[in-house]
Amino acid sequence: MEYTFEITEENAGERTDKFLSTAIEDISRSSIASLCEDGMVLSGGKAVGKNYKLRVGDIITVTVPEPKEYEAGAENIPLEIVFEDEHLLVVNKPKGMVVHPAPGNYSGTLVNALLYHCRDSLSGINGVLRPGIVHRIDKDTSGLLIVAKSDKAHIGLAEQIKEHSFEREYEAVLYGRLKEDSGTVDAPIGRHKTDRKKMCVTYENSKNAVTHYRVIAYNNGFTHAAMKLETGRTHQIRVHMAYIGHPVAGDPVYGPSKVITELHGQCLHAKKIGFVHPITKKFLRFDSELPDYFTNFLKKKGFD
């Protein structure tokens, strides 16, 4: 698979490995470094190292080899399991964990951990690299995910997501003070025309996207807020909050150029999830505690 990026002023001066690990979803910085060593990362047709400083106008091309056959391997990685039965499980994913393997990043993912925990009991609808994965959250977003153990459970859960009956509520820390204590962002999302690592609000080649938000507290130039998703587009909350002028704190893609590095990515947590069990038909709802990185940031900013 080949990726091409044109460097703008926004990313000029960044190290190649840092930029690409953010630009290409589901690939780690160490994997990018390996690709650089193998001559698979080019600038203007010439190989560059991982610490090459990007310049405005650089055309960066990355070739990620795709194996002809690959099957994710089981790894004994601890999981925080909130609920489990013979049909599905709900996992609280930590910040920094990639959901499923992808070219250049085949280990340390949630799927690798699930294969060890569940053995052969995972749905196969999404193939050998994404067994059991019904929906996903970004690497640096923490929180609740549902995993299907059977194809029947997978189909039932996917149908609820399609019909927007699947409840998902996130919490985030946003820059600035929102004008209203609650509201809705109804704006379609598609791939950015010039910066392919980004999504954006656009009316061309886009899908409808709706995010409902409410303010929990304001303090010290930041807002602690909750968001409910009516749709589930890539980077939806991050794009919508940036669109209304209040990006998620720590977001290296949609936030200000001076990133809050102590957060190591966006301060965004998938806190609540609700759905009808696809087999028992019982409605289930789960609520996870805010992780330490989130609560520590709130305390630092003076939130009670």
KABEL-V612083 format. One line per field, one symbol per residue. psi: psi as a letter, one per 20 degrees, with the letter a starting at -180 (. if undefined). A space follows every 10 residues. Layout:
psi->???
//
This chain:
psi->ppqpppprhh ipiqqghggh hhhoqkprhh hggghghjki oqokippqrh jppqqpipop ppoopoqhpp pqqppmpqqo phqpaihrqp qnpqpipqgq qrpinjrjrg gghhhggidj mqqjhjaiil piogrrqqgj prapqpppiq hgggghghhh ghjkjopppr qqpqpapqhq iqaponpqpa ppghniiqrr pqjplrqqpp ppqqpgqqpk jqppqqppph rmqpkggggg hhhjjmrppi oigiarhnqn hhilrqnppn gqpprppigi jppqpqpqqp rghghhgggh jjq.
//
